Amino acid sequence: MLCQFSKIGAATRGRVLENGVPYCLSVGSGYNRKAVSNKPSLYRGLPSDVRFASSLPTQAQVVICGAGVVGNSIAYHLTREGWTDVVVLDQNEIGSGTSHSGSGVLGLFKPSSERQIVTYSVNLIKTLQEQGHNLGFKQCGSLNLAQTRDRAVALKRRLAYTKPSGLECEWLDRHEIKRLHPHLYTGDLEGGVWVADDAVANPSAVCSTLAMLAQMQGAFYMEGCSVLRVITDEIPHSQIVPKVTQIVTSHGNIHCEYFVNASGMWARNLGEKSSPKVRVPAFPAEHFYLHTEKVMEALDALPVVRDYDSHTFCLTRNQEFVVGGFEKDAKPAFGSGIPSNWRETLEGDDEHFRTIREAAEHRLPVLKESQYKPLINAPDNFTPDGKWILGETPEIDNYFVAVGMNGNSLQGAGGAGQAIAEWIMYGSLSKEMLPFDVRRFVDLHNNRRYLKERTREVVGRHYDILYPGQCEYKYARKLRCSPINSEQEARGAVFGTRMGFERPLYFDITHKRGDPPAQMPEGTFGKPSFIDCVREEYHACREGVGVIDLSSFTKIEITSAGNQVVEYMQKLSCNDVNMPVGGVIHTGMLNERGGYENDCLLIRRADNRYLMLAPTTQQTRIMDWMRRQITAEACVSVSDITSMYTVLCVVGPKSKEMLSLMCNTDLNFYGHMAKEINIAYASGVIVLSFTQVGEPGYTLLIPSEYTLHIYSQLMKIGHDYGIRNVGMMTMRALRVEKFIPFWAEELDSTVTPYEAGRGYKVKLNKEYFIGKFALMRQANQGISKRLVHFTLEDTFDPDEDTWPWGGEPIYRNNIYVGNTTSTAFGFTLNKMVCLGWVKHTDGRVMSPDYILGNSRFEIDIGGRRVAAKASLQPPKMPVVKKDGFASYRPKSRGIVA
């Protein structure tokens, strides 16, 4: 972990222009940089080792492309920790991109993963200002307004899980809001949240000050220098991930160990200037700000106002109002590429901005009497999911990305810079960054047409009410589809997307073939209107037969010429995966700290071949991780075969009887096994005696060209068995009720198998595997956090109350101890079920008695605490017996292979 903010000596403190903007500096450290340019004499009197540069060095440890606020933050944090061999390149001047033109708002009222990064940014800027730098930093607080009841629920839910972090925030009624901001019209408000520590700062001043400090600490800056190519040591057809070796620039070549792409709007284009190419799925959107002329009245003490339901925000700076927004239908910028004179091509679109201006004038009537300056068009980069893109790229080793600031570069710059610096110096992070990981994308996300379409929508989603699990994207859809997608749509599927893959969420029971495609109804925080659809699918899986399409799951084949693959897989897996051919085993793949890097199913296909099923979102991430474990001596090949197979999970007590009518193979499996058999007219179908939901049944891996045929036969023969299509929401209900943790919800790189209750899948008696030593220590010392199964008590009314949807705070004996992860209504238990992490309040080792003893647990759902019963074991579920269905025989005998 990087240390806290270092002190800058008095000789260098605060030496900036009055507006906070310095000229380009370089520090003579490690290179011959004694040449002095014709820069003004602003920096006379600085320490003697500070000089201006005239030529590019030929080598460096780290090269950063982009001298915006993010790139400068990375340089600042590296040099602060002693990594002074850093070169920062910019095609123009420091801060000449979009860093200078943002709103400067620093908002802390965010989901926890974002809040940690923004909190660091706030503390860094605050500290630098206290050291004498004029950054325009003011902790003026913010008012986050709700015009509707649903918006009030959304804000109260966030308020509930934010308060335990220590952030000072509270719910206010309209009268209290008026007292804090007298200019606001509050007559149509439900209320709002006051966040005392929210702040504003001058983005340009922060950007330039970080650059100045980085140079004083040893970094070398070169302006007017474009990166033309990133060179690697790529070996064609090799499984080894290539490394960065040198950077080709307009001023010559520079050899380096690490390269950071922090080039903002130009990042995607720069990613294509290497071999292999690097995916950087970010696209600029036009982003508008409207400033008033100076208002005589003192305004700068007023809080920032976010009127989410009007998609507007307003702040005050230098006695001016600044109005901005995140419009619902945004304008992608530079559709055919960013021109060199990009500033000159941008114009303020008053008609496009009119709805935001009118909404701001409604909320702040004083604006109607103000004089406006010309509308500013300040484009910024947006990502397909509206989250930052950070981390080491899967295509090239030691190539890092820090882009996609989504309309506010300043807000994430400090924390992102610290994270990337830590990542470079130590090879990993001490905290989980999964939501921002560059490896959460596949190739389609980097498609220009896809990005342009998605950008129209993703801007406005920053202020939308995102009902959990009910707010899917509208644009750039139906790109990756199962072979049975059209048939599922005809049967009433309501689709969502994961990694660009269309997946049925549930099937509308009111839909009839020939109707228009079924749509997700209006969202809710309470009982969803489609709950009856989920209930019927659930009971089909428990009592009859259900078919779940898991085609989006990642499928990876691991092979070797000899038996090297066994040693390789044993090293990666905490379970013993040296099982006989045809064996199936569930295992975790861990890091050196014992945390999960993957949760997967392995099938031994041959002595030298494994097939792996992994979560959908792991397609890029786990391929990258596994490739990085391959040594030159390993002779192992790892291949992504996701598109080759469709996965259908046939679940329920009648699944065996039904499937036996479609094949001549004995479906009695002894333990977890896999058989390659013929089903109906299709050959080469891999059948596993394993399901993902804890119910009896089979998982079918079907060559994609046979999928439609097998699915049609399943539905035809299954008719008399009560077969139903089953969506992801029902799958969630089944696995949450049975206490089955999933990747990225319960499991991540900070969670060990012992903490997740999966110690039985760890084989410490086998030879070395990654994470073994950490798990041995934990097995001896004990754990301080534990995944717990909760059922809400009868005081919770699922028909009337707001539901838990994940992230709710958990209290033990009135003390905060953790948060929920996954939630669902348990139809067998007839109760709301939550999974969640519980930590010991003082970090001590946790015994089962801490959970099961004299403990009173409550879960805070939007400000209301509900009693909950805790368990460390799956609930006892009644076994559903068959109802004596008469054996069904198909009319056509020919369907049995």
N, C-alpha and C positions, 0 to 999 in steps of 0.2 A: 504494500500500500504506500502511495506517495505521502510524504510528510505534509504538514499543513503549510500555509502560505509563508514563504521566506521573506525576510526583511530586505528591502533595497537600501543600500547605503545612502547617507545624506547627500553625498556628492553627486548622485545620479537621480535623486528623487525629484519628480515633478518637472523635469526639464522638457516641457512640451510647449507648443504654441498655445496661445490663449484659448483657442477652440479645441485644444487637446490633440491636434494633429501634428506629428513630427515628420521630418523628412527621412528618407531611407538611410539607415546606418548599417555598418558592419563592424564586427569586432575582430581584431587581429588575434586569432586563436587557432594555431595549428597550420596556418597557411601564410604565405608572404602577401600580406594585405596592406602594405604601407603606402600604396598609391592613394593620393587624395584627389577627389573629383572637385568639380566646381559648385558643389552644393553650397547654400548660404551658410553663414557663420553662426547659425542658431546654436550649434553644439560646441562652440568654443567654451572651454572650461570643463568639459566632460573629462572623465579619466583618460589618461594618456594612451591607453590601449584601444580606445574607440577611434576607428578610422572609416573612411568611405572607400568602397571597393570599385575597381575598374575592370576586373577580369574574374571569370568563373574558375573556382578550384577544379582540379581534375579528379578528386576523390572526396568522399564524405561518408560518414557512418549512416546518416539519415538525410534523405532528400524529400522535402515537402513541396508539392506543387499547389500553389494558391496562398496568397498572402492576405486572405480575408480573416475575419475574426476567428474562424475555426482553425485554419492553418496556423495563425499566430499563437493561438492558445496551445496547440500541440507543441510548437517550438518553445514557447515559454515554459511549459511543464517539463519537457525533456532537458532543457538547459538548466533549469532550476535544480534538477537532480544530478547534475554533473555531466550529462550527455551533451557536451558542447560542440561536438563535431557534426553540426546540423546546418544544412543549406536550405533556404526557402526561396523558391522561384515564383515569379509572377509575370504573366505576359504583359501586364501594364504596370501599375503602381500599387503600393500597399493600400488595401481597402478600396480599390477601384472597381470591384465587382458590385455585389448587392449588399455587402456588409454595412455600408454607410447609411443605407436608406430604410432600414427596418423601423418598426414602431418603438423599439427599445423597452418593451414591456417584459418584465420578469415575473411570470405567474407561477405560483407554487401550488395552486389548487388543482392538482392533477393526479392521475393514477400513480401508484407508489414507484414504479420503475422510472417514470419520467420525473417524478418529484425529486428523487435522489440526485439526478443529474442537474436539474434546475437549482436545487438548494445549494449544490456546490458552486454553481455559477454565481448565484446571489452573494454567497459568502466571499468568493474570490473578488468580485467587483467591489464589494463593501470594504474589504481589507485594503485593496489597492487605493481606494479613495481616502481611507483613513491614513494611508502612508503619504498622502500629499498629491495624488494624481487627480486632476480635474475631470471626472468621468460623468458628471451630471447625475450621480446616483441619489435617488430619494426613495425611501421606503414609505410611500404614500398610502399603501393599502389598496384593496380593490373591492368593488361591489359586483357580485355575480347574480344577475337578476333572473327571476322566474315570472313569466306572464301566465303560465298555465299550471294546472295541478301536476301534470306529468313531469314538467320541468322542475317543479318543486320537489317531487319524489326523487328525480335524478340527482338534484343537488344535495338533498338530504342523505341519499345513499353515499355520495362521495364525501359529504361532511362526516358521516359516521366512520368511514374507514380512514379518513385523514386525521381526525382528532388524536388517535393514539400515537401518531408520529411526533406529536409535540407542537405541530403547527397551530398557531393561534387563529382560530376561525370559529364563527358562530352564525346561527340563523337569525335573521332580523325580519321584523314585519315592515310594512311599507312606511310607517311613521318613523321608525328608527333609521331606515334608509334615507329618508328625507332630511333627517337631522345631520347625517354624515355628508350629504351632498345636496345642499339647498336648491341647486339648479335643476334637479331631476323632477320629471313628472312621474308620480308613483301611483296614480289612481287606478291603473289597470294591472298592478302587480300582485302576485301571491305572496311575495317576500323575496328574500335573497340571502346570499352568504357573504359575510364580511371576512376578508382575509387580511389581517393586519400587516403581515410581513411582505406582501407583494410590493414590487418596486418598479421604478423606471430608471433608465440610464441612457446616456448618449452612445449609440452603437458605434459611430465613427471614432469617438474618443477612446472607447474600450479597445477597438480594433488596433488603432495606431499605438496605444500605450502598451498593449501586449507585444506588439512588434518591437517597440523600443526596448522593452525590458528583456525580451529574448535576445536581442542583439547585444545588450550590455552584459548578458550572461554567457555570450559566446557564439550565438548563431550568426550565420552569414546570409545576408539578403541580397538577391539580385533581381532588380526590376527590369522590365522590357525583355524578358527571357522566356521564350515559349518552349514547352516540352513537345518534341516531335515524335519521339519513340521511346518506349520502355523495353530494354533488352533483357532477355532471360537466358538461362542455361538449358533451355528446353531440348530434350532428346525425343525425336519423333517416336510415337507408339510406346513410349515408356509409361509405366504406372507411377513413377516418381513425380511428385509435384515440382515443377521448375521453380527456380529462385530468381529474384531480381539480381542483375549484375551491374547494369549501367543505364544511365539516362542520356538520351540524345536530345540536345537542346539547340536552339538557334544561336547559342554562344559557344557551342562545343559539347563534348561528351564529359560526363562525370560518373565515375564508378561509385557504387554505394552498396551497402548491405540491406537497407530498408528504404522503401519508397511509400509516401503517403499521398493519395489523391484526395486533396481537399479543395478541389477547384470549382466547387459550387455548380453553377449552370453548365459549365463546360466538362463536368466530371464524366458524364456518359460518353461524350466524344473522346475524351482522353482514355477511357477504358478500352476503346477500340484500337488504340495505338500501341498494342503489344501483341506478342504471340506466346501463349494463347491470349485471345481477347478476354477482357474482364467485364463482367456484367455490372453495370451501375444503373439500376432502373430508377432514374429520377428525371423529371421533366419540368421546365419552367412554366409558370402561369403568371399572367399579368396580375399584379397586386397593387391596389390603389390606396392612397392616403390623401386626405383633404385637410389642409391647414387653414385656420382662420387668421386674419390679421390680429395684431396684438390687442388684447382686451385690457382696458385700464384697471379693472378690478383684479386683485391678487387671486390667481387661480392655482398656482403651482402646488398648493397643499391639498388640492382635491384628489380623491381616490380615482383610480382607473375604474371605468364602468364597462362591464361586459353584458350586453343585452342579447343573450344567446338566441332568444326566439325571434329577434329581428336581424340576427347575423351581423351585429355591429359591435364595435367597441369605441371608446372615447377616452382620451387622456389629455392632460394639460402639460405643456412644456414651454418655457420662456414666455409665459403669459399668453399662450395661444392654445386653442383647442385643436386636437388632432383626432380626426375621425377616420376609422378604417373598418374593414369587415372581411368576412369569409363568405362570399356569395354562393348561393346554391348552384348556380350554373356558371362556372368560372370560364375564363378565356385562356386556353393554352397559348403560350407565347412562342414565337419563332418556330413555327411548324416545319419549316424546311431547313432549319439550322440557324445558329446564332451568328449574325453578321458581325464583322469587326466594328462597325459603327452602330452597334445595337442601341445605344442610348438615343441616337438621332431617329431611329425608326419607331420609337415608342411615343404614343400620344395618350393623353388623358381621355377616357371615354366617359363623358359626363352622363350620357343616357344609360350606359351600363351601370354606373355607380348611383344612379338617381334613387333607386329603392333604398339603398343603404343610407344615403344622405337624408332622405325623407324620414326614415325610421329614426335616425339620430336626432333630427329636429323635433320629432314627436317626443322623444325621451328627454331631450335637452332643449326646451323652447327658446333658451337664450341664443341658440345657434341661428334662429330665424332672423335675428337682428344683427348678426355678425357679417363682416365682409370676408369672403373666401379668397384665398390665393388659388392659382391654377392647380388643378388636380394633378397629383404626382402618380406616375405609373412606374412602380418599382418591382419588377418581376422577381420571383424567388422560386427555388426548386421545391417540387412536391413529389412524394413517393407514392407508389400504388396503394399503400395502406395508411398513409399519413404519419408514419413513424420514421425517425432518423435511420440512416444507414451507416453502421459503424462496424469496424472489425477487419480482420485479415481475410483476403479474398480466397475462395476455393480454387481459383485457377492458377494463382501464382503465389509462391511462398514469399513472405516478407513484403508483400504488396498490401497496404492498408488503405481503407476508404473511410472518410468522414464527411458525409454530404447529406443532402435531403433535410434541410432545416425547416421546411414546411411553413414558410412565411415569417419566421422569426429566428434569424441566425444567432442573435445575441443570447437568447434564452437557454440554448443548449450548449453554447460554445465552451464555457468554462468546464462543465462536467464532461463533455465529449472529449475535449482536449486532454483532460486528466486521464480519462479512460484509455484513449489511444496510446498516450505516453506510457502508462502502466503496462499495457498489452505489449508494446514494443520492448520495454526493458525487461519484463519478467516472463514473457511468453504466454501469459494467461491473465485473467482478471480474478480479483478476490470476490466479486459480486456477479450475479447473473445478469447478462445483457441480452437474453434470448429475444425479447421483442424487437431489438434493433439490429440483430445480427445480419450482416450482408448475405449470409448463406440461407436466408429464408425465401429466396427467390429461385426461379428456374428461368430458362431461356425466354419463354413467352413474356415474362414481366419486363424484359428489356427491349421488346419490339416497339418501334417508334409509334406505330398506329395505336397499339394497345395503350401506351403511356399517354398519348394525346387524348384518347377517349376517357381514360380513367381520371386524368387530371381535371377534366370538366366537373367531375363529381366529388373528388376527394377533398377539394378545397372547402366546400360547404359542410362536409361531414365534421369538420373541427368544431362546429357549433350546433350540429344536429343532436337531437336526443337519440342515442344509439341504444335502443331496447336490446337487452342481452339476447343473442341468438336469433333475433328477429329483424335485423337491419342488414340485408345483403346489398351488394352493389348492383346498380342498374346497368352500367355501361361496361363494355369490354367483357361480355359474357359468352357462354357456350363455345369456349375455345378448346378445352380438354374435356372430353365426354366419354363415358362408358359406351360400349357397343349397343347397350340396351337403353340408352338415354331417351330416344324417341318413344320407345314402348313404355318406359316409366312415365314420361310426360303424358302419354295417352291414358295412363291409369291413374292420373291425378297427383303425380309427384310435385311437391313444392321444393325447389332446389336452392341450395346454398353453394358457396365455393370455398375450396381450400386448396392452396397452391395452384389456383386457376382451374381446378378440377370441379366439374359440376357433380354435386352429390345430393341425393334426395334427403331433405330434412324430415319430411313426413309425407304421407299420402292422404289427400283430401277425400274423406269417405263420401262426400256429397257429389264428387266429380263423376261425370259419365263420359265414356268414350265419345269423342266428337265435340265435346265442350272446349271452349278456349282453355289454354294452359292454366292450371290452378296457380293462384298467387297467395303470397303471405298476407294475412289480414293486418289491419292496423296494429301496431305494437302495443305492449302493455307491460307494466311491472308486476302485475298480479297474475291470476290464473289465465293462461292464454286461451283464446277461443277455440284453438285446435286441439285442446287437451283430449277430447274424445277420440280423435284420430290416433293420437299416441297411445291412449288406453287400449284401443282395439289391436293395434300392432303389438303392444306389450303382451296381451293375453294370448295372441297367436303364438308368440315365442314361448310362453310358459305352458300352454295347453295344447297347441296344435303344431303348426309349422310356419315359420317366418323366413323370408329371404332378404338378406341385407347385402347390398352392393358395396363392397369394400375395394373396388377397383383402384381407387385413388391411393391405396397403400403403396409405400415404396417397396420395390422388389429388386434385390441385388444378388447377383451370382458371384461367388468367390471360388476360384479354382487355382490349381497349381499342376505342374507336370508330374511331380511326385507327391509325397505326402506332406510337403511343407505347409499346405493350407491348414492342416490340423494344428500344427504348432502355432501358426499365426492366429487362428481363431481361438485357441486356448488362451493365448496371451491377451486377446481383446475381451474375453468373456469371463464373468465372475462365476458362472455355472460351469459344470463339466460338460463340454460339448463334443467330446470324443465318444459319441454314441454310435451304434451300428448303423449301417446304411439303411435308410428308411425311418430312422429315428427323428423325433421332433422334440425340441426343447425350448423353453422360454428362458431368456437370460437378459441380464443387463450388461452393458459395456460401459466401463467406468473410466474416470480420469484418475490421476495420481492421488487426489484427495478423497477418492472413494465415491465421488458424485457421479450421477448418471450422465453419460454422453449419448446413450441410446438404450431403448427398451424394445426388444425384438423377439421374433420367433425364428429359430434356425431349423432347417430341414437338411439332413444328411442325404444328398442325392447320389453320391458315389464316394469311393474312398478318398478322392481328391477334389470333391465338389460339394459346396453348400449353397443353399438358396435361403435368403433372408427376407422376412417380411418385417417392415418397420413402419412407424407412423408416417402419414402423408407428408407432414411438414419437414420430415427428415431427409427428403430426397436429395437435396444438395448438401446439407450439413453433414450427414453421416457418411456420404461418399467421400467428402473432403477429409473427414476425420480418419476414415479407414485407409485412405490412400497415404495419409501422412504417417501411418504406422508401418508402411511397407519399406523394408530396407532393400538395398541393392542385392543382398544375398538371398532374399526371401523367395524370389521367383513366384510370386503370387499375383493373380490378376483379379481385379474387382470391376464388375460391369453392372451398369444400371439397366435392368430389363423391365422396368415398370410398365412400359407400353405393350410388352409381349403377352402379358397375362391379364385376364379379368379375374377378380376374386369375388365369389358369391359365398356368403355364409348361410348355410341352411340350418336353422335353429329350431329346436323344439322336440318334445317327446315323440312325435310321430315322424320325425325326419328320417330315421333309419328305415322304417317300413315303407315310406314313400320312395326314398332313393333306391331301395332294393328292387323296385319295379322298373327302374331305368338302367339297370346293369346286371350282369351275371356274376359279379364279384362279391365275395363274402365281405360284408361291411362290419364284421366283428373285429375290432381293433383291441390289441392288448397294450394298454398304456397309450401314450401319445405316439402315434405312428403316421406315416404317409405311404400311400399306395398310388401308383400310376395305373389308371384303369380307363376303360371305355365307358362312356355314359351316353345313352341313346345312340345316335350315329357318330358321336364325336370320340376321337381317340386322344391319348396323351393328357388326360385330365388328372391332375394331382389332387388326391383327396386326403385331407388331414383330419384326424380324430380330435379336433380342437376348435373351440370357438372363442371369440373375444369377449363374450358377455356372461360366462359362467353357466350357460345352459347346455344341455346335451345337444349334439348336432355335429355338423361337419363343415369344414372350410374347403371349397373347391377352387383350385387354381386352374383356370380354363384358358387354353390358347385362344387369343382374342377372336380369331375367325370363327370359332365354334360357339361363342357366347350367346348370340341371339337364338340359335337352335336349342341349346340346353335350357336357357331361360324359358322359352316357349313351352318346352316339354314339362319343366318344373311346374309352371302355372297351370298347364292342362291337367296333368296327373294329380297335382296337389289340390285341385278344386274340392275333391271329396274329403280332403284332410283339413279343410279350413285354412288353406295357405293364404298368407298375406305378404304383400310387399312391406318392408320395414325400413324406416329412415333413421338418420343419425340421432335424432332426438330420443327415439325409443331405445336405441343402443346405449345412449347416455343414461337413461333411466334404469336400464337393466344393470349396467356395470356399477353405477353409483350406489344403488340399493345393496348390491353384493360386495361393496367395499373393494372395488378393483381400481387401482390408481392408473392414470394415463399420463403419457409423455406431454410435457409443456403445460399440464394443469397441476398435477401433483409432483411429477418427476422432472428434475432438471439437474444441471451440473453441480448444484449445491446440496443435493439430497442423496443420501446413501441408502442402500437396501435395508439396513437395520432400522433406519429412521422411518422408512416407508412400510415396515412390517414384512419385508421380503427377505429376511435373513436366511430363510430356508432355500433360497435360490443362490446362495453364496457357498462355494466349496473351497474353504480355506485349506483343505488337506491336499489340494492339487498343487502342481508347480506354479511358478510365478504367473500372475496376471496383473494387468495394470490396475492399480488401486488396492492390491492385496495388503500391503503393509499398513495403509491407512485403516482398512477394515479390521485388521488384526488388533490395532490399537483401540479402535472403537469397541470391538468385541470384549476387550479386557477392561476398558475404562467406563463403558456405558455411553448412553446418548442423552442429549439435552433437549431434543425436540422429537415429536412423534406425530405421525399421521393418525387422525382419529375419525371415527365414524359417529356422526351425530344424527339423532332423530328429534325433531321438534315436538315439544309436548302439546297437550290438547288445548293450551291457551292460544295456539296458532290456528287460525281459521283459513284454510286454503281457498275457500270460496270468496272471502272478503278482504283478506289482508294482503299487503305487499309481500311478494315472495322473495326469498333469498336467491340470488343468481350467481354468487361467487364474489369473493373479496370482502365479505362482511366480517367485522371484528368479532373475535371470540373472547369472552370474559370468563374467568374462573374465580369464583368467590369475589366478584366485583373488581378483579384486576385483569387488565388486558394481557392475553397470552398468545394471540395469533389471529389468523384469518382463514376463512373458508376458501376452498378452491373450486370444486365442482359441486353442483347441487341438482336435485331432481325430485319429483314426486314419486315416492315408492308405492306402486299400486298394490303390491302384496302386503306390505306393512301398513298401507293406508295412512302414511305419514310423509311429511316433507323430510328429505334426507340431505345432509350436508357432509362433505368430507372437508377436513381442514387440518392445518398444522397448529400444534400446541407446543409452545416452548416453556421451559422452566423459567419462572420470573427472575431468578438470579443467575441463570446460566448453569446451574448445577446439574449433575447427572439426574435423569428422570427415571423413577421407578414406575411400574404399572399402577401403584397405589396413588401416585400423583394424579392420574386420570380417573381411576376407578374408586378411589377411597372417598374420604369426606370432602367431595368437590361438588360445587353447584355451578354448572355451566349455563351461560346465556350467549345468544347470538344477537348482535345489534343489526336489525334490518331497518335501515333508513331512519334511525333515531329511536326505534322501539326495541327494547330487549325482550327476547323470547327464550324461555327456559328450554334446555336441550339435554337429552340423555346421551352420554358418551359411551363408546365401546371401542375396544382394540381388536375385536374379532368381527368377521362378517356375521350378520344376523342369521338365525336359523330359519330357513325358508321351507315351507311345506313342499313335499315332493308331489308333483302333479301326476296322477295316474291316468293311463289311457282310458278312454270311455268305451272301449270295445267296438271301435269302428269296424264294420265289415270290410274285409280286404277289398281294395279297389283293383280292378284289372283294366288296363287300357284296351280300348276297342282295337287299336292297331298293335298287333304283337311285334311289329317290325321295329318299334322304337328301342327295344332292348338289343344292345350291341352283342 
